[in-house]
């Protein structure tokens, strides 16, 4: 089926774009990850665990971007995606483009894979949330045979570093601030700080 949508920030403002992406959940490169999400939903007893984006690399990904927890827009779209209709996703989309890291070599996930908060707003992840989420992160890493690097986005994601390296000691870890507008717009130079970290990760992944 020919793709009718152009990859761009906030693409998921379009319900048709979301529906088209949902139709790709069984694509070979992402099917095992879709099944993994279904397993998590059953084990946790929650449907508020978004899917992996089929436009990313799926099980062929070489670079994992790890954030804190899915926001309300990820719940609405059903995806952890740079195409979500929010400023963090927009920043993430543009920074990746500027860094020159091919989307198909990446995958995005959260240290807490389920939505935490109320119908009105997300809350900050606490240690209980992170402790409960870590085993699923380790299981995810086992599904990514080509993974070479992990970019930890924010202080909460950094809590996962030792667990990641215990599971796969050969992975290269990059630490970056979270691309939320709260950080990006807080002070001059903040956005460039994230961009430089993304460039470091891109240079590493793009090496032949």
C-alpha positions, -999 to 999 in steps of 0.1 A, spaced: 0 0 0 14 34 -10 20 58 19 -2 89 15 13 109 44 45 130 45 66 125 76 63 158 96 59 171 131 24 168 146 12 145 118 -11 128 142 -33 158 143 -49 139 114 -70 109 126 -65 94 91 -27 94 97 -32 76 130 -55 50 115 -30 44 87 -2 39 112 -23 15 132 -28 -6 101 10 -11 100 13 -27 134 17 -61 118 45 -51 95 74 -76 99 99 -52 115 74 -41 142 51 -71 146 72 -86 175 71 -53 193 34 -49 188 30 -84 204 52 -73 232 30 -43 239 -1 -66 239 17 -88 264 25 -58 287 -11 -46 285 -23 -80 297 3 -83 325 -1 -48 337 -39 -47 332 -38 -14 313 -46 -4 278 -26 29 283 6 15 269 13 29 235 27 9 206 60 13 189 59 34 158 61 14 126 78 43 109 108 38 132 132 9 129 114 -17 150 135 -48 157 161 -35 132 168 -4 153 204 4 162 196 33 185 171 34 213 158 68 226 146 63 262 122 89 277 104 91 310 67 81 305 41 85 277 21 116 277 -16 120 271 -11 126 233 7 92 231 -24 76 247 -47 94 223 -27 83 192 -17 49 207 19 54 197 52 65 212 60 87 182 78 118 170 46 124 150 25 130 181 6 162 184 27 179 211 57 201 215 80 175 229 74 152 199 79 182 176 112 191 192 123 154 190 114 152 154 133 183 143 163 176 165 167 141 149 165 156 114 191 182 123 214 156 138 212 135 107 201 103 124 179 82 100 146 74 116 147 38 104 178 32 126 160 44 157 133 33 181 116 53 210 104 41 243 99 51 280 114 39 312 78 38 325 59 24 295 24 31 307 6 64 312 9 77 348 -14 104 359 -51 114 357 -74 122 329 -64 158 332 -26 157 334 4 134 337 24 132 369 62 129 374 75 93 375 85 81 410 109 53 420 80 28 423 70 36 387 106 32 375 112 0 394 81 -15 379 90 -4 344 126 -16 343 119 -53 338 100 -44 306 129 -23 294 152 -52 298 128 -75 279 126 -49 251 164 -48 248 164 -86 243 141 -80 212 165 -56 196 194 -77 182 210 -48 162 209 -23 190 242 -5 195 234 27 214 209 41 239 202 78 243 188 85 278 166 116 276 163 132 310 173 124 346 146 98 351 157 78 320 193 79 334 181 57 363 180 29 338 217 30 327 230 3 350 202 -21 341 207 -15 304 244 -23 307 238 -53 328 216 -67 301 239 -57 272 273 -45 284 285 -37 248 259 -9 243 271 27 241 252 51 263 245 88 256 230 112 281 208 141 269 184 165 285 147 157 278 134 176 247 104 190 264 95 227 259 100 231 297 137 225 291 142 236 255 126 270 261 140 276 296 173 292 287 194 301 256 216 272 246 195 244 260 182 233 226 217 233 212 229 212 242 204 185 232 213 188 195 249 182 202 241 150 221 219 138 192 248 146 168 271 125 189 247 96 188 242 101 150 279 101 144 283 69 163 254 51 145 263 64 111 298 50 113 302 21 89 
